Amino acid sequence: MTRQLISSGSPYESIIGFSRAVRVGEFIAVGGTAPIGPSGETVGSGDPAAQARRCTK
């Protein structure tokens, strides 16, 4: 299976050496991720499904 690193575009990813998520096949592992939108706002307050979608987007 192919391993896909998923980036949020944070400048710290290349400095620290991590990815927001890793996808292998149909499985996605997410770590250290918050549902933050492009303008720095929290996405999906009170809606865990919307927050999960933002974290894996």
PDB file of N, CA, C and O in Angstrom:
ATOM      1  N   MET A   1       0.834  -1.177   0.000  1.00  0.00           N
ATOM      2  CA  MET A   1       0.000   0.000   0.000  1.00  0.00           C
ATOM      3  C   MET A   1       0.881   1.243   0.000  1.00  0.00           C
ATOM      4  O   MET A   1       2.001   1.234   0.510  1.00  0.00           O
ATOM      5  N   THR A   2       0.354   2.296  -0.575  1.00  0.00           N
ATOM      6  CA  THR A   2       1.072   3.556  -0.644  1.00  0.00           C
ATOM      7  C   THR A   2       0.860   4.356   0.630  1.00  0.00           C
ATOM      8  O   THR A   2      -0.255   4.443   1.144  1.00  0.00           O
ATOM      9  N   ARG A   3       1.936   4.937   1.131  1.00  0.00           N
ATOM     10  CA  ARG A   3       1.867   5.807   2.305  1.00  0.00           C
ATOM     11  C   ARG A   3       1.813   7.250   1.813  1.00  0.00           C
ATOM     12  O   ARG A   3       2.662   7.670   1.026  1.00  0.00           O
ATOM     13  N   GLN A   4       0.814   8.016   2.274  1.00  0.00           N
ATOM     14  CA  GLN A   4       0.645   9.400   1.868  1.00  0.00           C
ATOM     15  C   GLN A   4       0.736  10.294   3.095  1.00  0.00           C
ATOM     16  O   GLN A   4      -0.015  10.116   4.054  1.00  0.00           O
ATOM     17  N   LEU A   5       1.657  11.256   3.069  1.00  0.00           N
ATOM     18  CA  LEU A   5       1.765  12.234   4.148  1.00  0.00           C
ATOM     19  C   LEU A   5       0.830  13.391   3.820  1.00  0.00           C
ATOM     20  O   LEU A   5       0.827  13.897   2.697  1.00  0.00           O
ATOM     21  N   ILE A   6       0.041  13.806   4.801  1.00  0.00           N
ATOM     22  CA  ILE A   6      -0.928  14.869   4.600  1.00  0.00           C
ATOM     23  C   ILE A   6      -0.460  16.102   5.360  1.00  0.00           C
ATOM     24  O   ILE A   6      -0.265  16.053   6.575  1.00  0.00           O
ATOM     25  N   SER A   7      -0.284  17.191   4.653  1.00  0.00           N
ATOM     26  CA  SER A   7       0.246  18.427   5.220  1.00  0.00           C
ATOM     27  C   SER A   7      -0.860  19.443   5.420  1.00  0.00           C
ATOM     28  O   SER A   7      -1.833  19.481   4.667  1.00  0.00           O
ATOM     29  N   SER A   8      -0.700  20.267   6.445  1.00  0.00           N
ATOM     30  CA  SER A   8      -1.619  21.385   6.647  1.00  0.00           C
ATOM     31  C   SER A   8      -1.025  22.672   6.099  1.00  0.00           C
ATOM     32  O   SER A   8      -1.701  23.699   6.042  1.00  0.00           O
ATOM     33  N   GLY A   9       0.241  22.617   5.694  1.00  0.00           N
ATOM     34  CA  GLY A   9       0.916  23.806   5.206  1.00  0.00           C
ATOM     35  C   GLY A   9       1.631  24.584   6.298  1.00  0.00           C
ATOM     36  O   GLY A   9       2.194  25.647   6.036  1.00  0.00           O
ATOM     37  N   SER A  10       1.613  24.072   7.507  1.00  0.00           N
ATOM     38  CA  SER A  10       2.293  24.737   8.616  1.00  0.00           C
ATOM     39  C   SER A  10       3.797  24.761   8.369  1.00  0.00           C
ATOM     40  O   SER A  10       4.365  23.752   7.953  1.00  0.00           O
ATOM     41  N   PRO A  11       4.455  25.897   8.617  1.00  0.00           N
ATOM     42  CA  PRO A  11       5.908  25.954   8.417  1.00  0.00           C
ATOM     43  C   PRO A  11       6.662  25.039   9.386  1.00  0.00           C
ATOM     44  O   PRO A  11       7.809  24.678   9.124  1.00  0.00           O
ATOM     45  N   TYR A  12       6.039  24.667  10.488  1.00  0.00           N
ATOM     46  CA  TYR A  12       6.699  23.809  11.477  1.00  0.00           C
ATOM     47  C   TYR A  12       6.847  22.375  11.004  1.00  0.00           C
ATOM     48  O   TYR A  12       7.695  21.645  11.517  1.00  0.00           O
ATOM     49  N   GLU A  13       6.040  21.955  10.036  1.00  0.00           N
ATOM     50  CA  GLU A  13       6.115  20.571   9.564  1.00  0.00           C
ATOM     51  C   GLU A  13       7.502  20.237   9.028  1.00  0.00           C
ATOM     52  O   GLU A  13       8.053  19.181   9.340  1.00  0.00           O
ATOM     53  N   SER A  14       8.064  21.126   8.231  1.00  0.00           N
ATOM     54  CA  SER A  14       9.403  20.845   7.691  1.00  0.00           C
ATOM     55  C   SER A  14      10.500  21.090   8.730  1.00  0.00           C
ATOM     56  O   SER A  14      11.547  20.444   8.684  1.00  0.00           O
ATOM     57  N   ILE A  15      10.272  22.013   9.660  1.00  0.00           N
ATOM     58  CA  ILE A  15      11.267  22.307  10.689  1.00  0.00           C
ATOM     59  C   ILE A  15      11.359  21.164  11.694  1.00  0.00           C
ATOM     60  O   ILE A  15      12.455  20.718  12.036  1.00  0.00           O
ATOM     61  N   ILE A  16      10.216  20.695  12.160  1.00  0.00           N
ATOM     62  CA  ILE A  16      10.172  19.653  13.185  1.00  0.00           C
ATOM     63  C   ILE A  16      10.184  18.257  12.565  1.00  0.00           C
ATOM     64  O   ILE A  16      10.663  17.305  13.180  1.00  0.00           O
ATOM     65  N   GLY A  17       9.659  18.140  11.353  1.00  0.00           N
ATOM     66  CA  GLY A  17       9.667  16.857  10.661  1.00  0.00           C
ATOM     67  C   GLY A  17       8.485  15.970  10.976  1.00  0.00           C
ATOM     68  O   GLY A  17       8.659  14.797  11.308  1.00  0.00           O
ATOM     69  N   PHE A  18       7.286  16.511  10.878  1.00  0.00           N
ATOM     70  CA  PHE A  18       6.093  15.691  11.097  1.00  0.00           C
ATOM     71  C   PHE A  18       5.038  16.041  10.061  1.00  0.00           C
ATOM     72  O   PHE A  18       5.116  17.068   9.386  1.00  0.00           O
ATOM     73  N   SER A  19       4.057  15.168   9.953  1.00  0.00           N
ATOM     74  CA  SER A  19       2.903  15.409   9.094  1.00  0.00           C
ATOM     75  C   SER A  19       1.667  15.425   9.969  1.00  0.00           C
ATOM     76  O   SER A  19       1.610  14.734  10.987  1.00  0.00           O
ATOM     77  N   ARG A  20       0.680  16.208   9.578  1.00  0.00           N
ATOM     78  CA  ARG A  20      -0.562  16.277  10.351  1.00  0.00           C
ATOM     79  C   ARG A  20      -1.296  14.951  10.343  1.00  0.00           C
ATOM     80  O   ARG A  20      -1.983  14.602  11.303  1.00  0.00           O
ATOM     81  N   ALA A  21      -1.146  14.218   9.257  1.00  0.00           N
ATOM     82  CA  ALA A  21      -1.798  12.916   9.151  1.00  0.00           C
ATOM     83  C   ALA A  21      -1.008  12.050   8.182  1.00  0.00           C
ATOM     84  O   ALA A  21      -0.280  12.546   7.322  1.00  0.00           O
ATOM     85  N   VAL A  22      -1.171  10.752   8.344  1.00  0.00           N
ATOM     86  CA  VAL A  22      -0.561   9.780   7.437  1.00  0.00           C
ATOM     87  C   VAL A  22      -1.668   8.841   6.989  1.00  0.00           C
ATOM     88  O   VAL A  22      -2.414   8.302   7.806  1.00  0.00           O
ATOM     89  N   ARG A  23      -1.761   8.656   5.686  1.00  0.00           N
ATOM     90  CA  ARG A  23      -2.779   7.751   5.136  1.00  0.00           C
ATOM     91  C   ARG A  23      -2.086   6.570   4.493  1.00  0.00           C
ATOM     92  O   ARG A  23      -1.169   6.731   3.688  1.00  0.00           O
ATOM     93  N   VAL A  24      -2.535   5.376   4.860  1.00  0.00           N
ATOM     94  CA  VAL A  24      -2.087   4.134   4.236  1.00  0.00           C
ATOM     95  C   VAL A  24      -3.349   3.365   3.875  1.00  0.00           C
ATOM     96  O   VAL A  24      -4.079   2.894   4.748  1.00  0.00           O
ATOM     97  N   GLY A  25      -3.596   3.246   2.568  1.00  0.00           N
ATOM     98  CA  GLY A  25      -4.831   2.597   2.124  1.00  0.00           C
ATOM     99  C   GLY A  25      -6.023   3.389   2.586  1.00  0.00           C
ATOM    100  O   GLY A  25      -6.101   4.592   2.338  1.00  0.00           O
ATOM    101  N   GLU A  26      -6.958   2.739   3.257  1.00  0.00           N
ATOM    102  CA  GLU A  26      -8.162   3.420   3.723  1.00  0.00           C
ATOM    103  C   GLU A  26      -8.046   3.924   5.160  1.00  0.00           C
ATOM    104  O   GLU A  26      -9.009   4.456   5.711  1.00  0.00           O
ATOM    105  N   PHE A  27      -6.875   3.760   5.765  1.00  0.00           N
ATOM    106  CA  PHE A  27      -6.672   4.170   7.149  1.00  0.00           C
ATOM    107  C   PHE A  27      -5.922   5.489   7.218  1.00  0.00           C
ATOM    108  O   PHE A  27      -4.953   5.703   6.489  1.00  0.00           O
ATOM    109  N   ILE A  28      -6.380   6.382   8.108  1.00  0.00           N
ATOM    110  CA  ILE A  28      -5.733   7.670   8.326  1.00  0.00           C
ATOM    111  C   ILE A  28      -5.422   7.804   9.814  1.00  0.00           C
ATOM    112  O   ILE A  28      -6.305   7.645  10.656  1.00  0.00           O
ATOM    113  N   ALA A  29      -4.163   8.097  10.131  1.00  0.00           N
ATOM    114  CA  ALA A  29      -3.756   8.371  11.508  1.00  0.00           C
ATOM    115  C   ALA A  29      -3.503   9.871  11.606  1.00  0.00           C
ATOM    116  O   ALA A  29      -2.746  10.439  10.818  1.00  0.00           O
ATOM    117  N   VAL A  30      -4.149  10.505  12.586  1.00  0.00           N
ATOM    118  CA  VAL A  30      -4.036  11.949  12.764  1.00  0.00           C
ATOM    119  C   VAL A  30      -3.403  12.209  14.122  1.00  0.00           C
ATOM    120  O   VAL A  30      -3.756  11.566  15.110  1.00  0.00           O
ATOM    121  N   GLY A  31      -2.470  13.150  14.169  1.00  0.00           N
ATOM    122  CA  GLY A  31      -1.835  13.493  15.435  1.00  0.00           C
ATOM    123  C   GLY A  31      -1.480  14.969  15.499  1.00  0.00           C
ATOM    124  O   GLY A  31      -1.003  15.542  14.520  1.00  0.00           O
ATOM    125  N   GLY A  32      -1.711  15.575  16.643  1.00  0.00           N
ATOM    126  CA  GLY A  32      -1.345  16.970  16.826  1.00  0.00           C
ATOM    127  C   GLY A  32      -2.076  17.911  15.893  1.00  0.00           C
ATOM    128  O   GLY A  32      -1.519  18.915  15.450  1.00  0.00           O
ATOM    129  N   THR A  33      -3.312  17.589  15.597  1.00  0.00           N
ATOM    130  CA  THR A  33      -4.063  18.367  14.622  1.00  0.00           C
ATOM    131  C   THR A  33      -5.281  19.005  15.284  1.00  0.00           C
ATOM    132  O   THR A  33      -5.986  18.372  16.070  1.00  0.00           O
ATOM    133  N   ALA A  34      -5.509  20.258  14.951  1.00  0.00           N
ATOM    134  CA  ALA A  34      -6.695  20.967  15.430  1.00  0.00           C
ATOM    135  C   ALA A  34      -7.475  21.465  14.216  1.00  0.00           C
ATOM    136  O   ALA A  34      -6.888  21.707  13.161  1.00  0.00           O
ATOM    137  N   PRO A  35      -8.780  21.620  14.354  1.00  0.00           N
ATOM    138  CA  PRO A  35      -9.597  22.059  13.225  1.00  0.00           C
ATOM    139  C   PRO A  35      -9.494  23.573  12.996  1.00  0.00           C
ATOM    140  O   PRO A  35     -10.460  24.307  13.205  1.00  0.00           O
ATOM    141  N   ILE A  36      -8.340  24.019  12.575  1.00  0.00           N
ATOM    142  CA  ILE A  36      -8.090  25.441  12.364  1.00  0.00           C
ATOM    143  C   ILE A  36      -8.222  25.762  10.877  1.00  0.00           C
ATOM    144  O   ILE A  36      -7.628  25.091  10.033  1.00  0.00           O
ATOM    145  N   GLY A  37      -9.001  26.785  10.569  1.00  0.00           N
ATOM    146  CA  GLY A  37      -9.211  27.201   9.190  1.00  0.00           C
ATOM    147  C   GLY A  37      -8.081  28.078   8.683  1.00  0.00           C
ATOM    148  O   GLY A  37      -7.172  28.412   9.444  1.00  0.00           O
ATOM    149  N   PRO A  38      -8.121  28.456   7.414  1.00  0.00           N
ATOM    150  CA  PRO A  38      -7.059  29.231   6.786  1.00  0.00           C
ATOM    151  C   PRO A  38      -6.799  30.587   7.451  1.00  0.00           C
ATOM    152  O   PRO A  38      -5.686  31.108   7.384  1.00  0.00           O
ATOM    153  N   SER A  39      -7.822  31.153   8.090  1.00  0.00           N
ATOM    154  CA  SER A  39      -7.665  32.461   8.742  1.00  0.00           C
ATOM    155  C   SER A  39      -7.351  32.337  10.219  1.00  0.00           C
ATOM    156  O   SER A  39      -7.315  33.338  10.935  1.00  0.00           O
ATOM    157  N   GLY A  40      -7.118  31.096  10.688  1.00  0.00           N
ATOM    158  CA  GLY A  40      -6.785  30.874  12.093  1.00  0.00           C
ATOM    159  C   GLY A  40      -7.988  30.632  12.988  1.00  0.00           C
ATOM    160  O   GLY A  40      -7.835  30.488  14.201  1.00  0.00           O
ATOM    161  N   GLU A  41      -9.183  30.584  12.409  1.00  0.00           N
ATOM    162  CA  GLU A  41     -10.393  30.359  13.199  1.00  0.00           C
ATOM    163  C   GLU A  41     -10.618  28.872  13.428  1.00  0.00           C
ATOM    164  O   GLU A  41     -10.179  28.039  12.635  1.00  0.00           O
ATOM    165  N   THR A  42     -11.311  28.542  14.526  1.00  0.00           N
ATOM    166  CA  THR A  42     -11.677  27.158  14.795  1.00  0.00           C
ATOM    167  C   THR A  42     -12.852  26.792  13.897  1.00  0.00           C
ATOM    168  O   THR A  42     -13.845  27.516  13.833  1.00  0.00           O
ATOM    169  N   VAL A  43     -12.732  25.672  13.212  1.00  0.00           N
ATOM    170  CA  VAL A  43     -13.777  25.198  12.308  1.00  0.00           C
ATOM    171  C   VAL A  43     -14.638  24.176  13.039  1.00  0.00           C
ATOM    172  O   VAL A  43     -14.106  23.281  13.696  1.00  0.00           O
ATOM    173  N   GLY A  44     -15.948  24.294  12.936  1.00  0.00           N
ATOM    174  CA  GLY A  44     -16.864  23.286  13.452  1.00  0.00           C
ATOM    175  C   GLY A  44     -17.013  23.251  14.957  1.00  0.00           C
ATOM    176  O   GLY A  44     -17.132  22.168  15.529  1.00  0.00           O
ATOM    177  N   SER A  45     -17.010  24.394  15.620  1.00  0.00           N
ATOM    178  CA  SER A  45     -17.197  24.415  17.081  1.00  0.00           C
ATOM    179  C   SER A  45     -18.474  23.670  17.451  1.00  0.00           C
ATOM    180  O   SER A  45     -19.548  23.965  16.927  1.00  0.00           O
ATOM    181  N   GLY A  46     -18.350  22.708  18.352  1.00  0.00           N
ATOM    182  CA  GLY A  46     -19.493  21.922  18.789  1.00  0.00           C
ATOM    183  C   GLY A  46     -19.930  20.841  17.818  1.00  0.00           C
ATOM    184  O   GLY A  46     -20.950  20.190  18.044  1.00  0.00           O
ATOM    185  N   ASP A  47     -19.176  20.634  16.735  1.00  0.00           N
ATOM    186  CA  ASP A  47     -19.531  19.638  15.718  1.00  0.00           C
ATOM    187  C   ASP A  47     -18.315  18.743  15.447  1.00  0.00           C
ATOM    188  O   ASP A  47     -17.514  19.039  14.560  1.00  0.00           O
ATOM    189  N   PRO A  48     -18.176  17.652  16.205  1.00  0.00           N
ATOM    190  CA  PRO A  48     -17.005  16.787  16.057  1.00  0.00           C
ATOM    191  C   PRO A  48     -16.806  16.249  14.637  1.00  0.00           C
ATOM    192  O   PRO A  48     -15.669  16.070  14.200  1.00  0.00           O
ATOM    193  N   ALA A  49     -17.897  15.990  13.914  1.00  0.00           N
ATOM    194  CA  ALA A  49     -17.760  15.482  12.548  1.00  0.00           C
ATOM    195  C   ALA A  49     -17.142  16.548  11.642  1.00  0.00           C
ATOM    196  O   ALA A  49     -16.283  16.233  10.819  1.00  0.00           O
ATOM    197  N   ALA A  50     -17.567  17.800  11.782  1.00  0.00           N
ATOM    198  CA  ALA A  50     -16.987  18.890  10.987  1.00  0.00           C
ATOM    199  C   ALA A  50     -15.524  19.094  11.350  1.00  0.00           C
ATOM    200  O   ALA A  50     -14.700  19.370  10.478  1.00  0.00           O
ATOM    201  N   GLN A  51     -15.197  18.961  12.629  1.00  0.00           N
ATOM    202  CA  GLN A  51     -13.805  19.109  13.059  1.00  0.00           C
ATOM    203  C   GLN A  51     -12.938  17.997  12.475  1.00  0.00           C
ATOM    204  O   GLN A  51     -11.819  18.247  12.030  1.00  0.00           O
ATOM    205  N   ALA A  52     -13.455  16.770  12.477  1.00  0.00           N
ATOM    206  CA  ALA A  52     -12.704  15.640  11.900  1.00  0.00           C
ATOM    207  C   ALA A  52     -12.489  15.831  10.408  1.00  0.00           C
ATOM    208  O   ALA A  52     -11.409  15.548   9.889  1.00  0.00           O
ATOM    209  N   ARG A  53     -13.529  16.317   9.711  1.00  0.00           N
ATOM    210  CA  ARG A  53     -13.380  16.585   8.271  1.00  0.00           C
ATOM    211  C   ARG A  53     -12.311  17.637   8.028  1.00  0.00           C
ATOM    212  O   ARG A  53     -11.514  17.492   7.102  1.00  0.00           O
ATOM    213  N   ARG A  54     -12.270  18.688   8.828  1.00  0.00           N
ATOM    214  CA  ARG A  54     -11.254  19.734   8.662  1.00  0.00           C
ATOM    215  C   ARG A  54      -9.857  19.173   8.921  1.00  0.00           C
ATOM    216  O   ARG A  54      -8.913  19.513   8.208  1.00  0.00           O
ATOM    217  N   CYS A  55      -9.719  18.335   9.915  1.00  0.00           N
ATOM    218  CA  CYS A  55      -8.403  17.780  10.260  1.00  0.00           C
ATOM    219  C   CYS A  55      -7.882  16.831   9.189  1.00  0.00           C
ATOM    220  O   CYS A  55      -6.670  16.657   9.062  1.00  0.00           O
ATOM    221  N   THR A  56      -8.766  16.220   8.422  1.00  0.00           N
ATOM    222  CA  THR A  56      -8.332  15.282   7.389  1.00  0.00           C
ATOM    223  C   THR A  56      -8.456  15.855   5.989  1.00  0.00           C
ATOM    224  O   THR A  56      -8.251  15.143   5.006  1.00  0.00           O
ATOM    225  N   LYS A  57      -8.785  17.110   5.889  1.00  0.00           N
ATOM    226  CA  LYS A  57      -8.964  17.770   4.597  1.00  0.00           C
ATOM    227  C   LYS A  57      -7.635  18.058   3.943  1.00  0.00           C
ATOM    228  O   LYS A  57      -7.594  18.612   2.845  1.00  0.00           O
TER     229      LYS A  57
END
